[in-house]
């Protein structure tokens, strides 16, 4: 008798799967996909550059090398840029703005972030 009374007093609930989360995570026709752009590459700063993390640099193609400039001054260069970076530069008329994400004092290099 006591167990029947306890079962009647308990709230009933139903287990179910939340389909709203599934619908949110599933892509549809109107989703915007982010453009692909190469994220980072390593470059060598010039002697008098004084670059620090967060600085903005304009990247330009100079034959096979990529130059980074701030105003009229060349502050970094890389002689062997990744092919994705070169393609990204060519698709944007040869000039791209980038940020310095990290300065590596021991190796004497900087990490350049394009996005």
Beta strands, then each sheet from edge to edge (+ up, - down):
strand 1: 40-45
strand 2: 56-62
strand 3: 65-70
strand 4: 73-78
strand 5: 95-104
strand 6: 109-113
sheet 1: 1+ 4- 3+ 2- 5+ 6- 1+
end
